[in-house]
Amino acid sequence: MSTPFQAGMSRELKIKSRPEDSAQRFYPNLPDVFATPMLGGLMERVSAELINEHLEPGQQSVGISMNLQHSAATPLGMEIRVRTEITAVEGRKLTFRLEAFDEVEKIGEATHERFIIQADKFNARVAEKARKAAGKG
């Protein structure tokens, strides 16, 4: 099976952080700065966007791991830039290296893995799991 993915493929995403991106969204006694879960979500998003450009019809990707270091706080309202690059391709598993920056400095980095799935098969397994859980009520 040939793959359109190669090490070195990359993509970048820029967003302006908003009040709803605050760490206080997750717990009130946290600083009112850009939240770590939001950074992880941006990293997942930019990696999924890179994959999505090359998927065949009926395919999607799912995240299977992320090792994230959030190294600096970002005030809300600042622009955040996240860059992803594929570092390894093992069949349907792709590994990414990510870096994130605000307007002043590097704020984080991560290693992330995603797996390419057939959406219909995946959704059927999820629906079966939901049916099993509903039957336990």
C-alpha positions in Angstrom: 0.0 0.0 0.0 1.5 3.3 -1.0 1.0 6.4 1.1 1.0 10.1 0.1 2.6 10.9 3.4 6.4 11.6 3.8 8.6 12.8 6.6 9.2 16.5 6.2 5.6 17.4 5.2 4.5 20.4 7.3 1.7 22.9 8.0 1.3 26.0 10.1 -1.7 27.5 11.8 -2.2 31.0 13.3 -5.0 32.0 15.6 -5.7 34.9 17.9 -6.4 33.7 21.4 -9.8 34.6 22.8 -11.3 34.9 26.3 -12.9 31.5 25.9 -9.4 30.0 25.5 -8.6 30.8 29.2 -7.4 28.2 31.6 -10.2 29.3 33.9 -12.6 27.6 31.5 -11.4 24.3 33.0 -11.1 25.4 36.6 -11.8 28.8 38.2 -8.6 29.0 40.3 -6.2 28.9 37.4 -4.5 31.9 35.8 -6.5 33.8 33.1 -4.0 32.9 30.3 -4.1 30.6 27.2 -4.9 27.1 28.5 -2.8 24.0 28.0 -5.8 22.0 26.7 -6.4 24.7 24.1 -2.7 24.5 23.0 -3.1 20.7 22.7 -6.2 21.1 20.6 -4.5 23.5 18.2 -1.7 21.0 17.8 -4.1 18.2 17.1 -6.0 20.5 14.6 -3.0 21.6 12.6 -1.8 18.0 12.3 -5.3 16.7 11.3 -5.5 19.5 8.7 -2.2 18.4 7.2 -3.4 14.8 7.0 -6.9 15.7 5.7 -5.5 17.3 2.5 -4.2 13.8 1.4 -6.9 11.4 2.6 -8.9 9.2 0.3 -12.7 9.4 0.4 -14.1 7.7 3.5 -10.9 8.2 5.5 -10.3 10.3 8.6 -7.7 10.4 11.3 -7.7 10.0 15.1 -5.2 11.1 17.6 -3.6 8.3 19.5 -0.9 10.1 21.6 0.5 13.5 22.5 3.4 14.4 24.7 3.0 18.1 25.2 5.3 20.6 27.1 3.6 24.0 27.7 6.6 26.1 28.6 5.4 29.7 28.7 2.2 31.6 29.5 0.4 33.6 26.8 -1.8 36.5 27.6 -5.3 36.3 26.0 -5.6 38.3 22.9 -2.1 37.4 21.6 -1.6 35.5 18.3 -0.4 32.0 18.5 1.4 30.1 15.7 1.6 26.3 15.7 3.8 24.4 13.2 3.6 20.6 12.7 5.9 18.4 10.7 5.6 14.7 9.9 8.7 12.9 11.3 7.7 9.3 10.7 5.3 7.3 8.6 4.6 3.7 9.7 1.7 2.3 7.6 -1.4 4.2 8.8 0.4 5.7 11.8 1.9 9.2 11.4 4.2 10.9 14.0 4.5 14.7 14.2 6.8 17.1 15.9 5.1 20.4 16.8 6.3 23.8 18.1 4.1 26.7 19.2 4.9 30.4 19.6 3.1 33.5 20.7 4.1 37.0 19.7 7.1 37.0 22.0 8.5 33.5 22.5 8.2 29.8 22.1 5.4 28.6 24.3 5.4 24.8 23.7 6.3 21.7 21.8 4.9 18.3 21.4 5.2 14.9 19.8 1.9 13.7 18.4 0.7 10.5 16.8 -2.3 10.1 14.6 -3.8 7.0 12.9 -5.7 6.9 9.6 -9.0 5.2 9.9 -11.9 4.1 7.6 -14.7 6.3 9.0 -17.6 3.8 8.4 -15.8 1.0 10.3 -14.8 3.3 13.1 -18.3 4.8 13.4 -19.9 1.3 13.4 -17.6 0.3 16.4 -18.5 3.5 18.3 -22.3 2.9 17.7 -22.0 -0.7 18.9 -20.2 0.5 22.0 -23.0 3.1 22.6 -25.6 0.4 22.2 -23.8 -1.8 24.7 -23.6 1.0 27.2 -27.3 1.9 26.7 -28.3 -1.8 27.5 -26.6 -1.6 30.9 -29.0 1.2 32.1 
